[in-house]
Amino acid sequence: MQVLKITSQDEGQRLDKFLCKFMAEAPKSFFYKMLRKKNIVLNGKKAEGMERLVKGDEIKLFLSDETIAGFRKKLPGTDALLPGSCNITGITNITDIKDITNILDIIYEDNDILIINKPAGVLSQKADKNDISVVEYINAYLKKQPADTDNYTVFNAGICNRLDRNTSGLIVAGKTIKGLQSMNSIFKNRELKKYYLCIVKGKINSAERLDGYLVKNSSHNNVTITQHETEGSSRVITEYTPLQHGKIGSNIYTLLKVHLVTGKAHQIRAHLKSTGHPLAGDAKYGHKDIYQIFKQKFGLKHQLLHAWRLEFGTSGNIPEKYQGMVFEAPLPEEFTSIMEGIGMDVTALRR
């Protein structure tokens, strides 16, 4: 028999989903059968599987150690057992997790959430089973934290917003079920404002609100913006404010503060391209001549886009401790070097 005590990380999720993570190789039918036969009980009583767990709950497994171990995932190349999940987001190759604190430039952390400044070049989530993404770095970091030895947790942290691989900046992660659900709800309901910084081709002198429809082309992994709704399109709204201007030769560039009102993949890049102001360094949506100029002068090989600022609102859906809070991610050195290289004032952003 084994006894599992629920921690604050795991509270809020359903019993059957918790069991699915704890014994990730077992079919769901196994859990429901064991629950019916009282071989798995919650707080000493028969359970259905749909109960919401709270901190301090006890789950007793009247199963042999061999049965439990047989349904648990193992870390490749070791005998160590991992919590895992039915759609596991834990570490797949821990030998690849290096220099965690440098990857995780932590902007804010409490018991429920973690906010990091993601560097360009790192995936937000796995694209392939062998990838190491922000999720793996976060879970590796959390596993290094002091554990409560009286309790057991199977929760793997999840992120609440995604950035393109080569976009840097703020990512919010839930360290607990409560934190993840709360932040997911805030992002879904647009109860916070998301601001980005980018450098674009051309001189922009006034703030604008762009309203259009985004059409995704899955086969080419890109999107286009139209002014008319079509089947499968999504309405997108992007606002921007020009902050500074710079030059390379006779070409003028503008530093924009972009308010991402909606949040679709590649929205900022495609929306600005549609206005004739593509991002510097953007090989997919930019102009080839501009791409080459920034590549040759600065070695830039990706879009210069940074998720800079998050401003939480004050609605009742937002936990009181986060209401009105503002988080900013410092610009990468590559970004600031390019700003200075085209005659922009980096210190103006800190005023």
Salt bridges, closest charged atoms under 4 A:
ASP16 OD2 - ARG14 NH2 2.62
GLU25 OE2 - LYS73 NZ 3.15
GLU109 OE2 - LYS175 NZ 2.86
ASP110 OD2 - LYS321 NZ 3.42
ASP112 OD2 - LYS178 NZ 3.83
ASP112 OD2 - LYS321 NZ 3.35
ASP164 OD1 - HIS266 NE2 3.75
ASP164 OD2 - ARG269 NH1 2.96
ASP211 OD2 - ARG235 NH2 2.51
GLU239 OE2 - ARG209 NH1 2.59
GLU239 OE1 - HIS259 ND1 2.92
ASP282 OD1 - ARG269 NH2 2.82
GLU311 OE2 - ARG309 NE 2.58
GLU328 OE2 - ARG309 NH1 2.21
GLU334 OE1 - HIS302 NE2 2.83
ASP345 OD2 - ARG351 NH2 3.12
